Amino acid sequence: MKREVVITGDGSSTIHLPQWNEQYHSKHGAIQEAYHVFIKHGLHHIIETNSGTSSVSILEIGFGTGLNAFITLLESEKYELNINYYGVEGYPVLKDEIHQLNYPEQLDAKTKAKLFYNLHDVTWEESHNVTSKFTLIKQKRFFNEINEKAKYNLIYFDAFGARVQPELWTESIFQKMYDALQLNGVLVTYAAKGSVRRAMQAVEFKVEKLPGPPGKREMLRAFKEDLR
């Protein structure tokens, strides 16, 4: 399938798949979307609602370009927070594509560009201390192969959209996400379709709609609550 590195609305890059008319990040702004959906309404929410927490375990569904992981690494230094980051990806991005992505420059983090490339260069299926605060484990597997129980505080659900891969937005997938979260864990995603929200609710997630990033009216945040 043909792949193109393109510039999005905020000046940051993403990978576009012409055959699907789909991209790894919002065409309205890759970095803006990442900050709004996954950092502001995900990581920052966890920090604000768990006062005094010193570590967070994060699962990313769709490691892709490494943008969400890189921003999270930068946030771990800012908040002096220990982060254990698990990135799941069935089809890793190619090395020549990675070096066309402009995230270190756009994030005013040129001095940390090596860390961005390290996220991609480290081996799969092994734990790596990328920094003293950020540990990364990349897992080359499909989302339906996730079977962890009560392991993560936060899930970044950043799969390709339901229009092109509806099988990734089903009750069976969200049941795996629910099971993988610890009690009071949170899942955030850019999606807001009614079918996605209903699939989450069917597996007992409490779901709320939030204002979306530029170009999207809404997004979803889901909670694993104690129902006893």
C-alpha positions as CSV (number, residue, x, y, z in Angstrom):
1,M,0.0,0.0,0.0
2,K,1.3,3.4,-0.9
3,R,2.4,5.7,2.0
4,E,3.2,9.4,1.9
5,V,4.7,11.7,4.6
6,V,2.6,14.8,4.6
7,I,2.3,18.1,6.6
8,T,-0.8,18.6,8.7
9,G,-2.6,21.8,9.6
10,D,-0.4,22.7,12.6
11,G,2.9,22.2,10.6
12,S,3.6,18.8,12.0
13,S,3.9,15.7,9.8
14,T,2.0,12.4,9.5
15,I,1.8,9.4,7.2
16,H,-1.0,9.4,4.7
17,L,-2.4,6.2,3.1
18,P,-4.0,7.4,-0.2
19,Q,-5.7,4.0,-0.9
20,W,-7.7,4.4,2.3
21,N,-7.8,8.2,2.4
22,E,-6.6,7.8,6.0
23,Q,-3.7,9.1,8.0
24,Y,-1.9,8.2,11.2
25,H,-2.9,11.6,12.8
26,S,-5.5,14.3,12.1
27,K,-4.9,16.3,9.0
28,H,-5.9,19.3,11.0
29,G,-2.8,19.0,13.2
30,A,-1.0,15.9,14.3
31,I,0.6,17.4,17.4
32,Q,-2.5,19.4,18.4
33,E,-4.6,16.2,18.3
34,A,-2.0,14.2,20.3
35,Y,-1.9,16.9,23.0
36,H,-5.6,17.4,23.2
37,V,-6.8,13.8,23.2
38,F,-4.1,11.7,24.8
39,I,-2.2,14.2,27.0
40,K,-4.7,16.7,28.2
41,H,-7.7,14.4,28.5
42,G,-5.6,11.2,29.3
43,L,-2.3,11.7,31.0
44,H,-3.1,15.0,32.7
45,H,-6.4,13.7,33.8
46,I,-4.7,10.8,35.5
47,I,-2.2,13.1,37.2
48,E,-4.9,15.5,38.4
49,T,-7.2,12.8,39.8
50,N,-4.4,10.8,41.5
51,S,-2.7,13.3,43.6
52,G,0.8,12.2,44.7
53,T,1.1,9.4,42.1
54,S,4.7,8.8,41.1
55,S,4.2,6.3,38.3
56,V,1.7,5.6,35.5
57,S,1.4,2.5,33.3
58,I,0.2,3.3,29.7
59,L,-0.8,1.1,26.9
60,E,-0.9,2.6,23.4
61,I,-3.0,0.9,20.8
62,G,-1.2,1.8,17.6
63,F,2.4,2.9,18.4
64,G,2.7,4.1,14.8
65,T,4.9,7.1,14.3
66,G,5.8,7.3,18.0
67,L,4.3,10.8,18.4
68,N,2.2,10.0,21.4
69,A,5.1,8.2,23.1
70,F,7.5,11.0,22.4
71,I,5.2,13.7,23.8
72,T,4.5,11.4,26.8
73,L,8.3,11.1,27.4
74,L,8.6,14.9,27.4
75,E,5.8,15.1,29.9
76,S,7.4,12.5,32.1
77,E,10.4,14.9,32.5
78,K,8.2,17.9,33.0
79,Y,6.2,16.3,35.8
80,E,9.0,14.1,37.2
81,L,6.7,11.1,36.7
82,N,7.8,7.5,36.1
83,I,6.1,6.1,33.1
84,N,6.0,2.5,31.9
85,Y,4.9,2.7,28.3
86,Y,3.7,-0.3,26.3
87,G,3.3,0.4,22.6
88,V,1.4,-2.2,20.5
89,E,1.8,-2.2,16.7
90,G,1.1,-4.8,14.1
91,Y,2.9,-3.0,11.2
92,P,5.8,-0.9,12.4
93,V,6.6,2.3,10.6
94,L,9.6,2.1,8.2
95,K,12.9,3.7,9.2
96,D,13.1,6.1,6.2
97,E,9.6,7.3,7.1
98,I,10.6,8.0,10.7
99,H,13.4,10.3,9.6
100,Q,11.0,12.3,7.5
101,L,8.8,13.1,10.6
102,N,9.4,16.6,12.0
103,Y,8.2,16.1,15.6
104,P,11.4,17.1,17.5
105,E,11.5,20.4,15.6
106,Q,7.8,21.1,15.9
107,L,7.8,20.4,19.6
108,D,10.8,22.7,20.2
109,A,12.7,19.6,21.3
110,K,15.6,19.4,18.8
111,T,18.0,18.7,21.6
112,K,15.9,15.6,22.4
113,A,15.6,14.3,18.8
114,K,17.9,11.4,19.6
115,L,15.3,10.2,22.2
116,F,12.6,10.3,19.5
117,Y,14.7,8.1,17.2
118,N,15.6,5.8,20.2
119,L,11.9,5.1,20.6
120,H,12.0,3.5,17.2
121,D,15.5,2.0,17.3
122,V,15.2,0.0,20.5
123,T,14.3,-3.7,20.0
124,W,10.8,-5.1,20.2
125,E,9.5,-7.3,23.0
126,E,12.1,-6.0,25.5
127,S,12.1,-3.4,28.2
128,H,14.2,-0.3,27.6
129,N,15.0,2.6,30.0
130,V,14.9,5.3,27.3
131,T,15.3,7.9,30.1
132,S,15.5,7.6,33.9
133,K,11.7,8.4,33.9
134,F,10.5,6.6,30.8
135,T,10.5,2.9,30.2
136,L,9.4,1.5,26.9
137,I,8.2,-1.9,25.8
138,K,7.2,-2.2,22.1
139,Q,5.1,-5.2,21.2
140,K,4.7,-6.4,17.7
141,R,1.2,-7.9,17.8
142,F,-2.4,-7.4,16.8
143,F,-4.9,-5.8,19.1
144,N,-7.0,-8.9,19.4
145,E,-4.0,-10.6,21.0
146,I,-4.0,-8.4,24.0
147,N,-5.0,-10.5,27.1
148,E,-3.5,-8.6,30.1
149,K,-5.6,-8.3,33.2
150,A,-5.7,-5.1,35.4
151,K,-2.3,-4.0,34.2
152,Y,-2.6,-0.4,33.0
153,N,-3.7,3.0,34.4
154,L,-4.3,4.6,31.0
155,I,-4.9,3.4,27.4
156,Y,-4.3,5.6,24.4
157,F,-6.7,4.1,21.8
158,D,-5.2,5.4,18.6
159,A,-6.1,2.8,16.0
160,F,-7.1,3.6,12.4
161,G,-10.6,4.9,12.2
162,A,-13.7,2.7,12.1
163,R,-14.4,3.7,8.5
164,V,-11.4,1.7,7.3
165,Q,-10.9,-0.8,10.1
166,P,-14.3,-1.4,11.8
167,E,-13.0,-4.7,13.4
168,L,-10.8,-2.6,15.7
169,W,-13.8,-0.8,17.3
170,T,-15.9,-3.7,18.4
171,E,-17.2,-4.9,21.8
172,S,-14.7,-7.8,21.7
173,I,-11.8,-5.3,21.4
174,F,-13.1,-3.0,24.1
175,Q,-13.7,-5.9,26.4
176,K,-10.0,-6.6,26.1
177,M,-9.3,-2.9,26.9
178,Y,-11.6,-3.0,29.9
179,D,-10.0,-6.1,31.2
180,A,-6.5,-4.7,30.7
181,L,-7.2,-1.6,32.8
182,Q,-6.8,-1.4,36.5
183,L,-9.8,-0.3,38.6
184,N,-10.4,3.5,37.9
185,G,-8.3,3.2,34.8
186,V,-9.0,5.5,31.8
187,L,-9.2,5.0,28.0
188,V,-9.1,8.0,25.7
189,T,-9.6,8.1,21.9
190,Y,-10.2,10.7,19.2
191,A,-13.3,8.8,18.0
192,A,-16.8,9.8,18.9
193,K,-19.1,7.7,16.7
194,G,-22.2,6.4,18.4
195,S,-21.4,2.8,17.5
196,V,-18.0,3.2,19.3
197,R,-19.6,4.7,22.4
198,R,-22.2,1.9,22.5
199,A,-19.5,-0.8,22.1
200,M,-17.7,0.7,25.1
201,Q,-20.8,0.9,27.2
202,A,-21.7,-2.7,26.4
203,V,-18.6,-3.9,28.2
204,E,-19.4,-1.7,31.3
205,F,-17.2,1.3,30.5
206,K,-18.6,4.6,31.8
207,V,-18.2,6.9,28.8
208,E,-18.2,10.6,28.4
209,K,-18.1,12.9,25.4
210,L,-15.6,15.7,25.5
211,P,-14.8,18.5,23.0
212,G,-12.7,17.2,20.2
213,P,-9.4,18.5,18.8
214,P,-9.3,20.9,15.9
215,G,-11.4,19.4,13.1
216,K,-13.5,17.2,15.3
217,R,-16.5,18.2,17.3
218,E,-16.2,15.5,20.0
219,M,-14.0,12.7,21.4
220,L,-14.5,10.0,24.0
221,R,-13.1,9.2,27.4
222,A,-14.0,5.9,29.1
223,F,-13.6,4.8,32.8
224,K,-13.4,1.4,34.4
225,E,-15.3,2.0,37.6
226,D,-15.9,-0.1,40.7
227,L,-19.4,-1.4,40.2
228,R,-19.6,-3.5,43.3
